[in-house]
Amino acid sequence: AIWMTQSPTLLSASTGDRVTISCRMSQGIATYLAWYQQKPGKAPELLIYDTFTLQSGVPSRFSGSGSGTDFTLTITFLQSEDFATYYCQQYYSFPPTFGGGTRVEIK
Amino acid sequence: QVQLQESGPGLVKPSETLSLICSVSGASVTRNYWSWIRQSPGKGLEWIGDLYASGTTNYYPSLRGRVTISFDTSKNQFSLSLSSVTPADTAIYYCARLQKGGSGVVTGWLDSWGQGVLVTVSS
């Protein structure tokens, strides 16, 4: 299985900040990567797939980049509804695997 | 808009079989791909398996031999069966619709999720 290291585990930020979350793979996955947002007590929601493509309805302040082994989720101008936990997921090979998550909290 | 809803017992005894149903509305189960995922505090998000429109399945290696995912087309549902459960199988179980990646990959990303159901394995 492909191992994923997501960092940081916890990110303290303020509304209006620009934040970046990193996801590093144990081997190259081309651009077969998705990002999800999860709020307490809720299921994860898809934000981005194929590294760059924004899911329909997701605000444009979310963006993804990277290829191979290093990927980034960026949120520009953080909003109050963005405080949540974010996960990356690779689908280059089976089984698909998730990163350990990054919790974005209010500073 | 696709909607998914998990249902099943919230408590299962060790060594017994965990059985869950995912009811789908807004899409045909036989014309899409589907997955089961679980989430526990100790292990994070863990993929259980995929069910493809053809009826073919693909299971997480460590669960093979214990897991079965299948269609119930008459009710537009699909199901999860996990046998010989232990307390380590305690988790929130989610069903989701799978969007298959490019031609070079066998799986993909999850664009619609059920709300999840907590299953506790305990005597």
Interface residues (C-beta under 8 A of the other chain):
Chain A: A1 A30 Y32 A34 Y36 K42 A43 P44 E45 L46 Y49 D50 Q55 Y87 Q89 Y91 Y92 S93 F94 P95 P96 T97 F98 G100 G101
Chain B: G44 L45 E46 W47 D50 N58 Y60 P61 Y94 A96 Q99 G101 G102 G104 V105 V106 T107 G108 W109 L110 D111 W113 G114 Q115 G116
